Amino acid sequence: MSYQEENNMACVIMAGGVGTRFWPLSTYEKPKQFLKLFDNRSLLQKSYDRVAGIITDDRIIVLTNDRFTNLVREQLPGLPPKNIIGEPMRRDTAAAVCLGALLSIKRFGNPVIVTLTADHLIEPGDLFRQTMLSAVRMARETEALYTFGIKPSYAATGYGYLEIGEKFADDRGIEHFHLVSFKEKPEKDTARQYVESGRYLWNSGMFVWTADAIFGAFAKHLPEHLEHLTKALEKEGSPEWQNALQQAFESIEKISIDYAVMEKAEDVRCAASDFTWKDVGSWHALADFLPKDVDGNCCLGTPLKLDAKRNLVFCEDPEETVMLVGVQDLVIARAGNATLIAEKERTEEVKKLVEEMVEES
């Protein structure tokens, strides 16, 4: 089946994160989804590229923080301006998913909605598209809520997990499972047990469902979101739209789609695939994409090393020189006039300092 044979689809890209764990490269002014970390395409542009050609630009909606709408327009100039929605405040993924579904229903009827994030690296693109279209077909046939499960390559503690149940389909190599439960980021021993059991997949945070199916799930499990955002959407296209959206976001709970809906819904399934998936959520996650020397140092820049092991060095200016003497398991990151030095295992705590810095500014 060709890509063109699949129709009545829409795509919602969630691009509202601020990437505080990637400071100093990622900032509140230009967070990680807009950065070109690996080549001449940003993470947001790569997310768009994965569906471009399958879903037309008029059916791709980007939800972002209202501070970043101009950045989205610059990086995705082919999208209609009305498809770039600025959220007035952060309310986590449930708000973005609900608003994206309501916009899709209003504009397209009952499409199958592919909901993606803007900060993942996925390769190869063709395998992702094959998996996505398989999930689209199944979601259309079954009205189930779908997510993508990634077959784990190691016992990751930075990802959530999906506990899979019965396999009910094999669609040309793409396996489909009923889901038993969602698991939060585990400790190392628990993660190892998950992987060894063969019953768990990484939770990718990407979803596929019909607009009617996710609408029904919100009506049952999170009706306040549906009520307030539906009311706001009545003002779309009018001068009152931004104020109505502000009032709606102020009235709803900050909660993720996993907690609010997916963990409670009756029929949740996943498409499992072997594509390489990486949530670029922290400096620690970046190590796999940087050159590594014999001592395990991963570096972008010009490092000079003496008795240094397992460090990660990232310089925004690749000509910048960093000297490492007798240190190990550190992250050293330079961008502009800012520097981060942290123990590898504590890089998640960078978020706390960045939030304090913003509060004090």
TIROSE-414063 format. One record per residue: residue in three letters; x, z, y of N, C-alpha, C, O, CB in turn. Coordinates in steps of 0.05 Angstrom, whole numbers, plus 5000, padded with zeros to 4 digits. Last residue first. Glycine has a CB too. Layout:
! TIROSE-414063
ALAXZYXZYXZYXZYXZY/...
This chain:
! TIROSE-414063
SER530657555725531157345746528857315765529057145784531757075732/GLU529057895687530458005709530957805732531557885754533058115700/GLU526657555649525057765662526357875687524957935706524557985642/VAL531257265633529057125647527357325662526557275684527356955627/MET534157655606535357525629533157385646533257395671537457315620/GLU530757785564531357985584532457865610531757945632533258195573/GLU530957305536528457385547528857605569527457605589526557495525/VAL536357305521535357095539532757175552532357125575535056835523/LEU536557755488538057755513537057545532536857595556541057715508/LYS533257585445532557825460533957825488532757885508533458075444/LYS535857125425533157095437532457335455531357305476531057065416/VAL540157315398540557195424537957175440537957195464541856915421/GLU538957465347538457665368539057555396538457685416540257905363/GLU540557075314537657085319537157275343535057245356536157175294/THR545957175307545256975327542256975333541456895354546056705318/ARG548257515270546557635291545657435312544657515333548157855304/GLU551557265235549157385224547357515245545257615238549957595203/LYS555857115269554056915257551357035248549256925253555356775234/GLU556657465330557057455301554957265289552657265297556857745289/ALA557957075390556257255373557157245344558357045335553357175375/ILE558256845453559956935431558357135415557557345425562757055442/LEU556656335498555656525478557756585458559056405448553056405464/THR556956175567558356195541556956405524556056615533561256285546/ALA555855715622554955945605556455935578557055725567551955935601/ASN556155285655557855515662557155765645557755985653557555585692/GLY555154815605555154865634557055085640559455085632552354925645/ALA556155145546554554935559554455005588553655225596551754925546/ARG558955355485559355315513557555095524557454875511562355245519/ALA559355835434557955605445558255595475558055795488554955615437/ILE561356095375562356065403561055805414561655595404565456055405/VAL560156535325559056305338560056315367559656505381555956295337/LEU564356775271563256795298561956525306562556315294565456855319/ASP567456855225564556885224563356925252561557085255563757115206/GLN573557105253572056985232569057045235568257245246573057075205/VAL580057065284577257145284575856995262576756785252575957075312/GLY585456935296584857165280581957255279581357485274586457385288/VAL583856555350586056695338585056935322584057125334588156775360/LEU581955965378581056175360583456295346584956155332579056055338/MET580755635439582755745421581455975404580156155415585155855437/VAL577755035459577255315452579455405433579955275413574355365440/THR577054535508578754655488578054955484577755095504581754625495/GLU572853965518573454245524575054375501574454325478570954405530/GLU570953485504573753495512574653785518577053835521574253325536/PRO565553525495567253505472570253515478571853555460566653255457/ASP561453955527563553755534565553745511567053935507565053835561/GLU558954325496557354105507559253885516558553645512555654205531/CYS561654565437562154525466560554285475560754065464565154485472/PHE561555025387560054795398560554785428559854975442556954825392/VAL563855295328564555245356563055005365563154785352567655205360/LEU563655785280562155555290562755525320562255715336559055575285/ASN568156005229566956025255565455765262565955555250569156075277/ARG571256065182568256065180566956105208564856225209567356275161/LYS577156345209575556245186572556265191571556455204576356405161/ALA583756315233580956335240579256205217579955995207580356195267/ASP589356285239588156485222585256535229584356765230589756755225/LEU588355915294590556065280589256295265588156475277592756165301/LYS586455315326585855535308588355655296590255515289583955445286/LEU583254985377585855055367585655315352584655515362588055075391/PRO578054495384578954765378581854775369582854595356577154885356/THR574454145421577354115414578354395408579454525426578953975437/GLY568053975394569754045416572654005407573153855389569254345426/LEU564854275344564554045361565954115387565054305401561553975366/CYS566054545279566754515307565954255319566154045307569754555311/CYS566555035232564954805240565154765270564354955285561954835230/ASN571255275186570455265214568855015220569854795213572955295233/GLY573155295134570355335138569455345167567155415172569555585125/ASP578355145127577755435130574855495136574155725142579555555151/VAL578354605129578854725103578355035104577955155083581754675095/ASP572754445174575554435165575854585139573954695128577454545187/LYS567154025188568154275177571054245168571654045155566354385154/PRO562853765238565253725221566354005213566354185229567353565236/LEU555753945233558353925248560653885229560453975206558754185265/PHE551154045206551353785219553953745235554353545248549053745238/ASP550954555187550954335167551454065180552053875166548354335153/ALA550454875233553054855219553254615200555354485197553755105204/LEU545554975254546954735263549554685247550654465248547654765292/ALA543655465238542655225225544154975232543954775217539655195232/HIS546255805274546955815246546055565231547455465213545856065233/TRP543455705321546255605318547055605289548555425281548155775335/SER536755515303538755705312541455575309541755365297538555975297/GLY533155135285532155355300534155545311533555715327530355515282/VAL531654605260533954665278533154885296532654845320534854405294/ASP529954565197528854675221531254755239532654955233526954925215/LYS530754005158532254225171530854305196530454145215535154145177/TRP530253645100528853755122530453995133531254165117525953845114/THR530453075061532053285073530753375099530153225117534953185079/PHE525252965013526752885037528253125048527353355045524752775059/ASP522553074967525453124966526753034992529253034993526652974943/SER516153414971517853184972520753274972521453504977517253014997/ALA509253554961512053644958513853394958513153184946512453804932/ALA503653714996505153484985508053564984509153635005504653225001/CYS498854224983501354124996502253884981501853854957503454344996/ARG492654555004494354414985496954324999497254345024492854164974/VAL487154975006489654905019491554784998491854894977491055145033/ASP481255195011482454964997484854865013484654695030480454734993/GLU480055655042479455645013480955424998481955464976476455605009/ALA484156015089482455785081482255765051484055845036483655525093/LYS487856395101485156485095483456255084481356315071483856595120/GLU492656165115492756385095489956475087489756615067494256615106/MET490955805156491955705130491955925108491355865085494755595134/VAL489156135202487455955186488555895158487055945138487155695201/ALA492756515224489956505232488156355213485856425208489756385259/TYR497856445201496456705200493456675204491856785189497656895221/ASP498655885213498955995186497356255183495756285165501856035180/ILE498055845268496055715251496255815222494255825209496355405252/SER499356465303500156215291497956095273496156245265502656255274/ILE496956705367497156725338497956455326497256245337494556835326/LYS494257015420496756875412497256915383497857145374499156985429/GLU487356905433489457065421491956895416491656655410488557195395/ILE484456695496484856675467487356835458489156875474485056385458/SER483956685551481856825536482356835506480956965492479256685541/GLU487856375573487856655580485956815562486357055558487156705609/PHE486155875556488555995544488756295550489656445533491055845554/ALA481655815590481355815561483755945547483356115529480955535550/GLN483955805641482056015634481656035604481456255593479255965647/GLN487055335636488255585642486455815633487356005620488955615672/LEU482954955630484854995608486355265611486755415592486954775606/ALA480554985680479055055656480855105632480355295616477054825649/ASN484754805712483755075715482155165691482355395683482055095741/GLN485254275693487454465691486554755694487454935679489654405712/TRP479954055705481054065678483254285676483254445657482153795671/GLU477453955753477354235743478754275716478854495706474454315739/PRO477753415763479453595778479553885768481354035774478653585808/SER477253125696476153195722478153375737480053465725473453345719/GLY479553055647479252815664478052875692477952695708477552615651/GLU475753565616478053375615477453135632475353015631478553295585/LYS471653915614472653855641474953655640476053585661473554105655/GLU470754015562468553885577469453795604468353615616466154075579/LEU474854325546475154035542472853885556473153645561475153975512/ALA473154845553475054735572475154425570475454295591477854845566/LYS469754895509468654915536470554795556469654655575468055215544/THR473454865468471354665470470154655498469654445510469154725449/LEU476455325478477755065482475654845483476154645497479755015460/HIS472655735466473955715493475155445498474855335520476055925496/GLU471055615412469155655434470455605461469355445477467955935433/LEU475855605383474155365384472155385408471755185422472555335358/HIS477756125389479355895398477555655402477655515423481555835378/GLU473556405364474056435393475756215404475156115427475456705398/PRO473756285310471656155326472156195356471256025372468956275320/LEU477256255263478156315290476256195310476956025326481056205294/HIS474556165214476656365215477656435243478856645247478956265199/LYS470355785221470056015203472056235208471356465207470355915175/ALA472155425258469455535262469055785245467755975253467255335255/PHE476955265235476955425259474255565264474155795272477755255283/ALA474854975192476555205187476755385211476655625209479355115178/GLY472154555218470654745202472254995196471055215196469754615176/PHE476654295240474554405258472854615243472354825254472654175268/ILE479254125195480454335211478554455231478754695237482954225225/ALA475353745177476253975160477454195176476854425172478153875139/ASP474753375219472453545211473353785195472254005198470553375194/ALA479853145219478953295243476553475235476453705244478153105266/THR483453235158481553095175480753275198480853515197479053005158/TRP490553375158487753445152485953255167486753135187487153745159/VAL497053615152495353375151492553475143492253625124496453165131/PHE502953915182500353925169498953655170499653485187498554135182/MET508854325181507554075188505054045171504954145149509453835183/GLY511854755164510354785190509154525199508354505223512154885210/SER514454775116515554595137514154635164515354565184515254315128/ASN516555245072514255185090515255025114516655135131512755445098/TRP519555095010519855165038517355075054516254865048522355045051/LEU516355314950517455104967517755214995516455405003515554854968/TYR516355604885516155634914517555394928519555284918517555884923/ARG517255624832514455634841514155644871511855684881513055874828/GLY522255694812521255424812518355404822517155194821521355304785/SER525156164809522556154795521555874793520055804774520556334808/GLU529456104843529956104814527356074799527355964777531356354806/VAL526956164893528155914886528555894855527955684843530855874900/TYR525256714892523356494897524456224886523156074872522756464927/GLN530056984884528056994863525956764867525156644847526557264864/ARG532456874933533756774909531656774886531656584870536156954902/ALA529057144967529256854970530456734944529656524935530956774994/THR530157664951527457554947527557254948526257114932525457664967/ASP535357714968534757744940532057624933531657494912534858034931/LYS534857645025536457465009535657474979535357264966539357525012/GLU527957695049530657795046532157615026530957465011530658095037/PRO523857145075524557355057527457465061529057335074524157265028/LYS518856975120521756955116522757195099522357415107523356945142/GLU512557005084514257015108517256995100517956995077513757285123/LYS508656575045510556795046512256785071513256565078512356805020/PHE502256405024504356355043506056605044505056825044503156285072/SER499556204959499956384981502156285000503756114992500656664971/VAL497855764928496956024921497256214945495356374951498556134897/LEU495655084934497355304944496155574937493655614939497755284974/HIS495954534890494454734903496354954912498255014898492154844884/PHE500253964900499754224888497554364904497254334928502254394888/HIS503053334885501053484900500253734885499753734861498553304906/GLU508852924891507353124876505453284895506253344917509153314860/ILE510452274892509852494910507952684896505652614889508552394937/GLY510651874854512952044858512552284877514252464878515251884867/ARG505551644860507951484861510451654868512051574885507651264882/ASP502852214862502251964875504851804880506151834900500852014902/ASP500352634821502952524825502552244836501952054821504752524799/ALA496253224822496652944826499652874829501153044838495052834851/PHE496053764814493753614807494053314811492253164804491353714824/LYS499254344794499754074804497353904795496753894772502453954793/GLU497355004813497054774795497754514808496954464831494154754784/GLY501255294862499655334838499655084821501754964816496855424844/ILE506655544902504955334892503555414866504555574850506655084887/GLU507855884959507555924930505655714919503255714927506656214924/LEU512255725009509655664999509655724969511355614955508755375005/TYR516056095059515755965033512755925026511056075036517156135011/GLY519956045120517756145104517555985078518755775075515156135120/TYR527156115130524655955127522456115113523056295097525255695112/GLY531756405128530656345154528156185154527056115175532756195169/THR533856465078532456695089531156645116529756805127534256935091/ALA534456025023534356055052532756305060530656355049533255815066/ALA537455874973535756104978535856175007537156365015536656344961/TYR537155144971538555404969536655624976534455574986541155404987/SER533554744972536254674961538054924959540154914947537654474979/PRO526654704957528954854969531554774955531654744931528555154966/LYS522354194976523754314953526354444962528054304973524254094931/ILE517454325022520154215018521454354994521654594994521854245044/GLY510854135033512654325021515254195015515353975004511454444995/PHE506354045085508553925070510254145059511154325074510153745089/THR499154165077501754205090503854065073503353975051502454515092/TYR492254055087494753985074497154085091497054075116494953695070/LEU485754225069487854265090490554235076491154365056487554545104/ALA481353735041482953975039484753985064485253785077484653975013/GLU478253285035477653455057479153725056478353915069474653505058/THR479552894996478853164987477753345009476453545003481153294975/GLU480852405021479152414997477952684991475652714982480752314973/ARG484052555064481652405069479752425045477352445049482252105075/ALA488252795037486652955056484052815062481952945065488253005082/MET490252355008489052584994487352755012485252845004491252754981/ARG492152025050490151935031488752165017486252155014491451745010/VAL495952375074493652275089491452175070489052245075494552045107/ALA499652455033498052685042495652585058493452705056499752875059/SER501651925033500452035009498652275016496452305006502652124989/LEU503751905084501551735078500151825052497651795049502351445075/MET507952285078505852315098503452155091501152255092506852245126/THR511252045040509952305034507652345053505552445045512052535037/GLN512851585067511451555042509951815035507651805026513451495019/ARG515451825111513051665115511451625090508951635090513751395128/PHE519852065084517952225098515252075103513152185098519052315125/LEU522251605065521151795045519151985059517152055048523351955032/ASP523851365113521951225096520751415076518351395070523350995081/GLY527651725135525051685148522951555130520651625130525351525172/PRO530952165089530651915104527851885114525951995103531451675086/GLU530752685140531852435130531352415100531252615086534952425136/ILE529453065196528352965171529652705164529552515180525252945172/LEU529753615237531153385228530253315200530253475182534253435229/HIS525153875285526053855258527753605255527353405268523753855238/ASP522153965332524854075330525954075301527454255293524954355341/ALA516853855339518753695354521553795351523353705367517953685383/THR512053795285513553945305515653765317516153545308514954195291/LEU505453505273508353525270509553705291508353775311509653245272/THR499853325240500853515260503753575254504453675233499153775259/VAL495552805233498252895224499353065246499752975269500052645218/ILE488852765218490752845239493352935225493353105208489653065257/VAL484352265206486152445193488452505213489652315223487352325166/PRO478652275252481152165241482452365222481852605223483052075262/ASN472952235271473952415250476452285237476352215214471852465229/GLY473552065337471552125316472552325296472952555303470751865302/PHE477151995378477351815355475351875333475351735313480051845343/ARG476352345421477252075426476851885403476451645406480052085435/LYS474352835401473152715424473852415428472152255435474052865449/ILE477952925359475152885353473752745377472152555373473753155348/SER482752995388482452775369479552715362478852485360484052835343/LEU481553455417482153205432481752965413480652755421484953205443/LEU481053815375478753755392479153505408477253345411478253995411/ALA486353805354484053715337481653645355480353445350483353935317/GLY489154015398489753745388487553635371486853405373492353755372/LEU486954535400486654345423487154065414485653875422488454425446/CYS488654735350485854715357485354515379483454355378484754995365/VAL494254695354492854555333489954525340488754305337493154705306/ALA495255035398496054755399494454595378493554375384499054725395/ALA493255525379492155405403492755115404490954945410493155545428/ALA496655615335493755585330492455455354490655285351492555865325/THR501955685354501155425342498155395338497155175338502555385317/ASP502156035418502955975390501555735379500155595394502356225372/ARG501256045471499356175455499756115425497956145409496556095463/ARG504156025534504656015506502556175491502156415496507556115500/MET500355655584501855885575502255865545500855715532500456155583/PRO498155145593498755325616500355575610501555695627496155405630/GLU500554545564499254805560500055005582502455025589500054925532/GLY499553895580501154125588499654385583497654435596502054105617/ILE499453325542497953555550499753785556501253875539495753625529/ILE499252675541501352875544499953115557499353105581503752775561/ASN495352295542496052405516498252615517499052715496496952175498/LYS494952105593492852295584493452415557492252615549490152155584/PRO499151725595499451985608497352185599498052425598499251945637/PRO500551405532498851425555499151705568499351905554495851375547/LEU507451295515504951445511503251435535504251455558505551735503/GLY512251055528510050885518507451025514505450895510510950765492/PRO516051425543514651285564512351115554510651035570516551115580/LEU518451945525516551785510514851625530512451675532514751965492/GLN521852165562522952105536521051935519521951795501523552365521/GLU518752225608521252085610522251995582523251775579523352265623/ARG514452525588513952255599516552095600516551855594512652275626/VAL517153005576515952845554515452565564515952375549513252975545/LEU518653165627520753105607519552935585520952755575521953355596/ASN513653265649515253045660517452965641518152735638516453125687/THR511953705619510553455616512153225627512053005616507853475631/PHE514154215620515654005607514253735606515353555593516354095580/ARG510854595641513354555655514854305645516554195658515154795653/ASP506754645604506254475628508754435645508754255661504054605645/ASN509154545538508754725561508454555586509654345589511254915563/THR505354055500507754185508507154395530504854415538509853975519/LEU503153595455502353845468504953995474506554055457500454015450/VAL501852925450503953125452502953355467502053335490506553005465/ILE498752465408498352665429500652865427501252965406495552805426/ILE497551815391499552025389499252205413499552125436502451905388/ARG494351375399493351585380495451795375495151955356492551455354/ASP497051025429494551135441493351345424491551485432492550915445/ASP501150855395501751045417499251165429499251405437503250905439/THR499150845325499650725351499850935374498851155371497350525358/ILE502550985267500451085285501050975313503251015324500251395285/ILE506650675250504550735231502050825247499850745241505350965211/GLY509750595294509450365276507350415255506250225244512050305263/ALA511951265294511551015309511550775290513150765272513850985331/VAL513451695264510751595260510151335276508151205271508751805268/ARG518751785275517951805247515051695243514451615220518052085237/ASP519251775330520251545315519151545286518751335275523251545315/TYR517552305344515852065351516651825333514951685323516151995380/SER521952575326519352635315517452405320515952325302518252895327/LYS525852355359526052315330523352375316522652235297528352485318/GLN524252555408524152265404524352205374523052015364526352125419/LEU525253105399522553005405522352715399520452625386521753065433/LEU530853085394529253175371526253095375524953015355529353475368/SER533252475425532752755424531052825399530152655385531252845450/ARG538252005411535452065410535052365408536352505392534051915386/ASN543651895404542451835430539451865431538051775450543051545438/ASP545552465366545952185373544552135400544252325415544851985350/PHE545153025365546552885344547152595349549052475339545052915318/LEU542453255407544453405394546253245376548553305372543253625378/LYS539453175461540552975443542953095429545253055437541352715458/LEU533653575475536553535475537353325454536053285434537953795468/PHE528453715473529153495491532153425491532953245505528253565519/GLN528154145440526853905431527453665449526953435441523853945430/LYS530854575468532254425447530854165440532253975432532654585423/PRO529054565539529454675513530254475492530454235497526854815504/LYS530554625600530754395582531254495554533554525546532954195591/GLU529255105624528854855640528954605622527554415627531054835661/TYR530555485588527755465596527255215612524955125612526955715612/THR535355155544534655345566531655305571530355135561536255285591/SER540455045498537555035503536755245523537455475520535955065476/LEU545655235505545154945506542154895512541454725528545954805479/PRO546855775499546255665526545655365528545155265549548655725544/TRP540655835462542155875488545155885482545855995461541156135503/PHE537655805417539755595421541155615448542555435456538555325417/ARG533656165420535856225401538156025403540256065392534756235373/THR529855935453531556135464533956205446536056285456529956385470/GLY526155475453528755475440530755685449533055625453529955215444/VAL521055395471523155425491525955455479527855465494522455665509/GLY515754945449517655155446519755165467520254965481518955135419/GLY512154515450512054715471514054945470514055115487509354825472/ALA510554085419513154075432513254285455514454225476513753805443/MET507253805367507454055381510254085392512254105377506754305362/ILE503753225363506453325362506553575379505953575403508553115372/VAL498852935325499253135345502053245342502753345321497153365343/CYS496052305311498352485308498452675331498252595354501052325306/ALA491051995270492052085296494352265290494652375268489852225313/MET487951445236489751675237490251745266490051575284492351615221/ASN485050975219483751215229485451465226484551665215481051255215/ASN488550715161487550705188486150965195485951145178485650465192/GLU493150385121492050645128491150635157492650565175494250875124/GLU495249885122492749925107491550195112489150235107493149875078/GLN500149905146497949815162495249845148493149845161498349515168/TYR503650065107502950255128500450165142498750335149505250285148/SER501249825043502949815067501950015087499850135085502749525080/MET501750004976500050005000501850005025503650165027498150255000/
